[in-house]
Amino acid sequence: MESSIYAEETYKNLIDSVKSKLSEFRRYSMEVDEKEDYNLVKRNLLKLGEDKLLGIFVPESYGGRGLDFRAFSFFTEELSRHCTSTAFSYIAHILSISSILFGGSEEQKRELLPVMSREKIGAFALAEPQAGSDVSSIRTNAVKKGGKYIINGEKRFITNAYISDYLILFAKTDPERGNKGISAFIIDSKRQGVKISEPQPKMGMRGAPVSQISFKDVEASEEELIGKENEGFKIAMKSLDIGRIGVSSISLGISKRALEVSLSFAKSRVQFNQPIADFEGIQFKLADMYAKMKAAEALTYHVSYMLDRGRAEPSDIATAKLFSSEAVNYIVSEALQIFGGFGYIRGAEVERLYRDARILSIGEGTSEIQKIIIARKLLRE
């Protein structure tokens, strides 16, 4: 972990304490990708749970690690440098646990946060076939009958669903009210009527399972409602803010790793009787990669710092996510150019990083959605 004015000894000690686990994750990262091995990713998550890192910012009073958002950002960055698929699944779990932390009742927090900090994996079930960026268009509905809700509908592109214990499900309880008619529920993944598909094959982040989910007359009690009825959109947006810092941190970790392997290759690859690092064209690429990485680092760390002080606005978080996710795609593209044919061959780390990075400007809100958030803030002012 590089030195930074935002980094404290606590964060360095955190990384050092799990260094052996992270090294193990890196050894298997290529296998995770080649075999799309979700079981390895699940094992990695549960290993993090041994140190309560599945609940990294969950207060100790609820069984979590009790650290802050900067610790979450630094740790996620480091995790992505070792295994990108595990980091992506980790963020999906963090979205789930955030929903309970931000919107759950005291009873829900005391019952679920301790086990989800250690050994139970969550999935954030929001997106649907007809509702991706447009959350207000979700069609999954929860109709109240007596003291229960009956849920029907379909979700798509749900990371972790296949390996999850709990689903944080968003459904319409008042369809006429758009996003003001959405509620959030905690649903056991094995509940009758819940059908989770086999993971879908993907371009990148191949060890992080993404599935479709169908709900057929699934019953949920009033006690499984998170917050009040029709407050689900607010809970989802607050949780997505944390997820976006997570994506920004993953982007930063991949950027640093891509720059690291590019520097090493440029120094060792000889053409025209000299290392290609001696050529100005390669030096300019490395300099541009470094400049974008440092800008992404400054944004990500600063916004995490502001989050810890309750002063980060959604537009600040959107700015960090937008810049970092776009920067990493530039950086991995330049890294692949430096490697040339060696980087294009399957099995090369830079080839995997190139594929993994592409989702980061899509997941947790596309770059276009981030621009809308930023523009609205500017126009209000």
N, C-alpha and C positions, 0 to 999 in steps of 0.2 A: 504494500500500500504506500503510494507516494505521499510525501509531506504536503500539507495544505493548512492554511490558516483555519479551515473549518474542521480539521481532523484533531481529535484529542487522543490521549494515550489509551482511553477506554476502548476506542475503536480498533486501534492497533492490537491491543490485548485480545479483543474479540476474534479478530482474524487469526492471530497466532494460536489461539486456543483450539481452532478447528482446522488448522493447517494440514494435518495428516488426512482428515476426511476429504478436504478439498483436493488434495493431491491424488487421492484414490478416485475421486470423481473424474479428474482429468484423464487418468489412465484408461478409464472405461468410456470416455466421451465419444470416441470414434465408433466403438461398438454400439453404443446407444443409438447413434445416428444410422449406422449401416443396417442394423437389425430392427430399427424402430422399437427398441426394447423399453416398453413402458414399465415393466417390472423393475428394471434397474433404476429408472427415475423414481418410482415409488419407494424403492429401497433407500435411495439417496435422501428423499424427503424425510423418511422416518429416521434416518441417521441424524438429520438436522434436528428432529424432534427430541432426540436424546439430550440435546443441549437447550431445549425449549425455544429453538430458533424459528419454529413454525409459528410461534407467537412472540416474535422479537420485540414488538412495541406494546404487547399486551401487558398491562400492569401486573406486578407480582401478586397483588391481592386477588387476581383472577387466574393465577397459575401460569402467567407468561414470564418472559425474560425481563420485562420492565425497562427496556432501553428506549431510545428516542428515534425519531424519523431519520436523523443523520446516520445513526447506527444501521438502520434498515437500508439506507441508500449505499453506504460504504460496503456493507455485507453483500448486497445484491450485485453490486459491481464486481466484487471479488468472485462471487459464485459464478457469474457469467463468464469470467475469464477461464474458468476451469471446466464448466459444463453448461453450455447455453440452454439445452433442453431442460435441465433441472432448474435453471434460473427462471425459465418461462413458466414451468409448472408451479414453481414457488410463488410467482406473482399471482397466478390464478387462485392459489390457496389464500394468499394475503388479502385479495379482494373479498373472499368469503368471510374471513375472520374479522375484517374491518366492518363488514355490514352488521355483524352481531355486536361488535364493540361500539359502533356509532349509534345503532338504532335499537338494540336488543333491550329487553327488560332485565332487571337485576337478577331474576331467576334464570333467564336464558344465559346471561353472562357467566354466572357461577356454575351452571351445569355444563356448558359447552366450551367455553374458552380454555379451561384447563386441559381438556382432552384434545382440543384442536391445536393447542400449543405444543403437544407432545406426540400424539399418535393417530389422530383422525384427520383425514384430508378433505378439504372442501373444494367445491366447484361453484362458479358464479354463473348462474343460468339466466342470462338476459337476452342475448341475440336470438333472432328467429329467422326463418326463411324470407319473410317479407319485412323484417325490421332489424336492420343493422345499426347504421348511424341514426336512423329515425326511431328512437326508442318509444316514442309515443304511439307508434303503429303496431306494437306487439298485440297478438291476438290470443295468446294463452289466457284463459279466463278462470276465475275462481268465484263460483257462485255459492253464496251462503245459504245453507239449508239447516235450520235448527241451530245447533251449536257447532256445526262443522262447515268447512269450505269444500266444495267438489271442484277439482281442477282438471281441465282438459286443454290440450294444446300441444305445441311442438317447439323445441328449441334446437338451434343449430350452431355449430362451431364452438361447442362448450369444452374448453380446456379442463382436463382433469376428471371429467364426468366418469370416464371408464374406470378410474382408480379411486374414486371418491367414496367417502362415507356419508357426507352431507351435501345437499344441493341448496344453495341460496337461490330461491326461485322467485322471479318477478312475474306477476300475472295481473290482468285487469280485474278489478273488483267493481269498477264503475266505468264501463266502456265509453259512456257519453262524455266523460271529462278529460279524455286524452291522457297526457302524462300526470294529471292530477287525480287520475283514477286507477293508479298502479299501486299494488301492495306487494310486500316482500314476505316470503315464508321460508322456514327451515324445514326441509324435507329429507327424510332418510332415503339414501340412494337405492336401497333394496326394497322400498315400500311397494306393495301391490299396486299395479297400474303404471309404475314407472318402468319404461323400457329404454335402456341405453344401448346405442349401436356400437358395433366394433369401431375402433378408431379409424378415422379416414386418413389415407396416405397424403403426405404433404411435401411441399418443396423443401422446407427447412424446419428447424425445431422438431425434428422427426421423432424424438423420444418423448415429447410432451403430447399426450394423447388428446385428440380433438374428436368429439362425437356429437351425434344427433341424439336428442332425447324426446320421447313421446310420453304424454300424460293422458291416461284413459281413466276417467272417474277416480282420480286419486283423492283420497280424503286427507284433509289437514285440519287439525284442531285450532281453536282460537288461541291456544297457548303457543302455537307454532307460527303465529303472525309476528313479524318483526316490527316493532313500533306500533303505530296506529294504522288502521285501515286507510288506504289511499295515500300513505306517506312513503311508498316504496321508491318513487322516482328520486326524492330527496336523498334517501339512503344510498341508492345506486350511484348518484352523482358524487356524493362525498367519498364513497369507496373508490370510485374510478379516479378521483384525484390522487389517491395514494397509489393506485395501480399505475398511473401515468408517471409518477416519480420512479416507480419500479422499472417501467419500460425505459425511462431516461437513463437509469442506472445500468440496466442491461446494455443499452446502446453504448454507454461509456466504457463498460468492461470489454465489449467486443472491439471497440475502437482501439483501446490500449493494447489488446492482444494482437490485433492485426498490425498495428504499428511495430510492436515488439518483434514479431516474426519477419516482418518486411525489412527491418533494420538488419537483423541477423543474416537474412538471405542476401541482401544487397552487399554486405561486407564479404560474403564468402563466394558469391557467384562471379566467376571470372569470364570476361569477354574482351576481345581485342587486347589480351595480355594484361588486363587490370580489373580489379573488382568493379562491378557496375556502380557501386556507391561512389566511385570517383567521377562519374559522369554527372554533369550539371542537371541534365534532364531528370535523373533519378533523385538527385538532391532536392530539386524543386518539388517533386511529388512528396517526398518525405516531410519537407517543411510545411507544405499545405496540409498534409494529414495531421501533423503535430498541432498546427494552429487551430484547426477545427476541433481536434480532440480537447485541447486546453480550453477553448471557448465552451464546449459542451460540459466539461468538468466544472468550470466556474458557475455556469447556470444551474447545473444539477445540485451541486453542493450548497449554493446560496439559497435555492428554493427549499431544500431540505432543512436548512438552518432557519428559514423564515417559518416553515411549518411547525417547527418545535416551539416557536414563539407565538403561534396562532396568527401570524401576519401574512401568510401566503394566500393570495387570491387565486381563483381558478385560472385567470389569465396568466399569472406568473407560472403556474404549473404547466399550462398549455404551451407557453413559450419554451420552457425547458424540454418538454416532450417533443415538440415540433423540431426544434433545432437539433437536439441530440439524435433523434431517429433519422433525420435527413442527413446529418453529418456522418453517421456510421455507414450509411449506404454509399456515400462518396468515398469514405476511407477504405472500405473493403473492396470497392471497385478499383481504386488505385493500387491497393495491395496485390490484387490479382494481376494487374498490369505489370507490376514489378516482377512478380514471379513468372509471368509469361506462361508457357506451356506447362511448366511444373505446377503452377497453381490451378490449372484447368482440369487436371487429372483427378478423378474420384479417389478419395483417400488422403488428399492433401488437406491440411488443416485450413488453409486459406480458402479453399473451395467450399468447405463446410461453413465457414464464417460468412462467406458471401451469400450462401443460401439462407442461413439463419437470420441474417440482418434484415432481409427484405420484409418480414412481417412486422417489424418494429414501427414502421410508418403507417401501419394499418391497425394493428391491435390496440385495444384500450382507447379507441378514437382515432380515426384517420388524420393525416396531416391537414386535410381540408377542414375537418371539424375543429381542430386546434386553431386554425386560422379564423374560423367563424367566432370562436370564443374570444380570441384576442381582438378581433375587429370590433365586436360588440362593446368590449371594454373601452376601446379607444373612442368609439362614437358616442358613448355615454358621457365621456369626459369632455 
